[in-house]
Amino acid sequence: MNDQGRMQYGQINVSVANLYLQPQYRSEVVSQALLGEKCTIVQSDRNFSKIVLEDGYEGWLSDHQWVKSSEGIHNTERVRARVRARVRAHFIQIFEKPDFQSRPVRDAVIGTQLEILAEEQEWFRVLLPDGKTGYAAQRGFGPFPAVSRAAIGELAFEFYGYPYQWGGRSPKGFDCSGFVQTVFALLNIKLPRDASMQYREATPLSSDPQRAEIGDLCFFAEQPGKISHVGIALGDGKIIHARGMVGVNSLYKGAAEFRQDLADTFVEVRTCFR
């Protein structure tokens, strides 16, 4: 809050911003926020601010990576009135001019929503959170599939081989729950941030991983009663998950992708589709 006790709001001003456990760069990264995401500022400490994102997650963010906003995270009426487009390519650059040879001014990742000021041939002129404008090629935008189990699997496979990053929730690096949250968010399905939170919100289905359908969630615990990992079911006992990198493993003994450590720590199949 500011000195008058009024709530202060912000918007993320870089493509992917790290949220830290403590107000310092050497602290643990707990999550990430994407360009244009709104947040509430709850505390300041030197060159960092403690923020709360729209999914309720909080952490410390560098003051060099957000700008003030007059709109709170739940103030959506003005946002609806604007022309916005969602980035469909995994990565895009935003340029000073409608020319790939001009100077870049920002980058953005899949799922980022940008405000469109105008269309110029094959370019969008976009407004950035700090008030600057730039040009993004229209080919980097496009529709996402309708919600279905198959669409969850297809989107998840788009990130196959992408690296693991603790606290990551973008193509620049995912952790297990950040990967799940991102894939579902691309279909406008809101999930909480951490694996344990996703476990509590999802509906229990089975203790047999082979009963999981595509798009269900498989949960794991290295310690009893403490969910520590999550993956997206692909059917036949297989999951796609972020561990080292986004990849596929099986919980069916005898399968080529079988991992004993996953079988040993498996807890339950839960779903967000019921």
URFENSUL-V710184 format. One record per pair of residues at least 6 apart in sequence whose C-alpha atoms are under 8 Angstrom apart, sorted by the first residue. I is the first residue (numbers start at 0). J is the second residue. Records with the same first field share a line. If there is no record, write none. Layout:
I = J  J
This chain:
0 = 6  7  40  41  42
1 = 7
6 = 39  40  41
7 = 39  40  41  67  68  69  71
8 = 37  38  39  40  67  68  69  70  71  72
9 = 37  38  39  40  65  66  67  68  69  70  71
10 = 34  35  36  37  38  65  66  67  68  128
11 = 32  33  34  35  36  37  38  64  65  66  128
12 = 34  35  64  65  66  127  128  129
13 = 33  34  35  64  65  105  106  107
14 = 33  34  105  106  107  108
15 = 31  32  33  34  107  108  169
16 = 31  32  33  34  60  64
17 = 28  29  30  31  32  60  166
18 = 28  29  30  31  32  57  58  59  60
19 = 26  27  28  29  30  58  59  60
20 = 26  27  28  29  58  59
21 = 27  58  59
22 = 44  45  46  47  48  49  59  60  61
23 = 47  59
28 = 165  166
29 = 58  165  166
30 = 58  165  166  167  168  177
31 = 166  167  168  169
32 = 52  168
33 = 107  108  111
34 = 107  111  112  128
35 = 111  112  113  127  128
36 = 52  53
37 = 52  53  71  72
38 = 50  51  52  53  71  72
39 = 50  51  52  71  72
40 = 48  49  50  51
41 = 48  49  50  51
42 = 48  49  50
43 = 49
46 = 61  62  63
47 = 59  60  61  62
48 = 59  60  61  62
49 = 57  58  59  60
50 = 57  58  59  60
51 = 57  58
52 = 72
53 = 72  73
54 = 190  191  192
55 = 191
56 = 192
66 = 128  129
81 = 114  115
82 = 114  115  116
83 = 112  113  114  115
84 = 112  113  114  115  140  141
85 = 109  110  111  112  113  140  141
86 = 107  108  109  110  111  112  113  139  140  141
87 = 109  110  139  140  141  142  143
88 = 108  109  139  140
89 = 108  109  170
90 = 106  107  108  109  139  170
91 = 106  107  108  135  139
92 = 103  104  105  106  107  135
93 = 103  104  105  106  107  133  134  135  136
94 = 101  102  103  104  105  133  134  135
95 = 101  102  103  104  132  133  134
96 = 102  133  134
97 = 119  122  134  135  136
104 = 133
108 = 169  170
109 = 169  170
110 = 184  185
113 = 125  126  127
114 = 125  126  127
115 = 123  124  125  126
116 = 123  124  125  126
117 = 123  124  125
118 = 124
121 = 136  137  138
122 = 134  135  136  137
123 = 134  135  136  137
124 = 132  133  134  135
125 = 132  133  134  135
126 = 132  133
127 = 133
143 = 185  186
144 = 150  186
145 = 186
146 = 186
148 = 213  214
149 = 213  214
151 = 182  183  186  213  214
152 = 213  214  231  233
154 = 182
155 = 182  239
156 = 239
158 = 170  245
159 = 244  245  246
160 = 244  245  246
161 = 170  171  172  173  244  245
162 = 171  172  173  241  243  244  245
163 = 172  173  174  175  241  242  243  244  245
164 = 172  173  174
165 = 172  173  174
166 = 173  174  177
167 = 173  174  177  178
168 = 174  177  178  180  181
169 = 177  178  181
173 = 241  244  245
174 = 241  242
175 = 194  228  229  230  240  241  242
176 = 192  193  194  197  228  229  230
177 = 192  193
178 = 240  241
179 = 229  230  231  240
180 = 189  190  191  192
183 = 189  190
184 = 190
190 = 197  200
191 = 197  200
194 = 218  226  227  228  229
195 = 225  226  227
198 = 218  226  269
200 = 271
201 = 269  270  271
202 = 269  270  271  273
203 = 267  268  269  270
204 = 211  267  268  269  270
205 = 211  267  268  269
206 = 266  267  268
207 = 267  268
208 = 217  236  250  267  268
209 = 234  235  236  237  250  251
210 = 234  235  236
211 = 217  232  233  234  235  236  268
212 = 232  233  234  235
213 = 231  232  233  234
214 = 231  232  233  270
215 = 231  232  233  268  269  270  271  272
216 = 229  230  231  232  268  269  270  271
217 = 229  230  231  232  238  265  266  267  268  269
218 = 226  227  228  229  230  265  266  267  268  269
219 = 226  227  228  229  261  264  265  266  267
220 = 226  227  228  264  265  266
221 = 227  264
229 = 240
230 = 238  239  240  241
231 = 238  239  240
232 = 238  239
233 = 239
235 = 251
236 = 249  250  251
237 = 247  248  249  250  251
238 = 247  248  249  250
239 = 245  246  247  248
240 = 246  247  248
247 = 256
248 = 256  257  258
249 = 255  256  257  258
250 = 257  258  259  261  262
251 = 257  262
252 = 258  259
